[in-house]
Amino acid sequence: MILDRKNYFSKEAESLYLGSSSLKAYDNFNGGCSSKKTAELKGEWQDKPNPSFLLGNYLHYWSSGDLQEFIANTPELFKKDGTLLAKYALGDTMIDIFKTDPAFIKIREGIKESIYTGKIGGVDFKIQVDILNAKECRFCDIKTTKSMYERYYNHETKKYDMSFIQKYDYPLQFSIYAEILRQNYDKILEEFLKTYTEKEMSKFIELMNNDEYLECFILVVDKQEIPDRNIIFMDINSFIKEKLEEIELKLPRIMDIRNGVVEPEKCGHCDYCRSIKKIVKPIHYLDLLDGN
């Protein structure tokens, strides 16, 4: 299967490749639900559109140059005059920030939504990179979040000591991206040499010859009435070894679930699990504190 933007998220692509999102979706120990993911692949479950997710998609489609396609496919977000409904109007504010902030304008230079495949732990993975600039030896990912400096509860430490980056485990996502990009350096160089000379690509060629990773940045804008924004350096080398080892440890069980060798497990909390829930016996009132 040749992946492109139209089929990247298709059921066929999801059945052939793991991505960072599907990896997380199978991981019941870190906020996923393997039962829900299995039901999605079987066509037995589909999440309802999430306004926050749609708002992020609006920004991504603008960045990739495909905004008209998004508008055509999601008419429910727009008024008859073509403007966004009030609850999505923040999307245009976010786009204006990306259009006018000089730092965002500069760092967004590069190829948009490039797709690559590779292997981690012998398993086929796919990635779609928001912005790839091999000439400058970096890739960037656009994120939206509720509030940039909000702290989230950490069940391990029992404290509110996680940022949105730890909450959604973006280090895991970007470790996958960096490793798959590394495996595709020859292809990436070939693509960029269509635009730049070898001299202009010398920094990337040196990085490639040293088998090093590209730098990673998050371009984030939050959803406050007056959005905050920033460029966040992810310091790939500080966590990629640990994250790739973590992924390889998780893969055997995830692949057993995908291949039907073992039964998927219900998380008990997601929309899918609630939809199929059957009461077995009464629970103790203190069990509510554990969310079970």
Order of alpha helices (4+ residues) and beta strands (2+ residues): alpha-alpha-alpha-alpha-alpha-alpha-alpha-beta-beta-beta-beta-beta-alpha-alpha-alpha-alpha-beta-beta-alpha-alpha
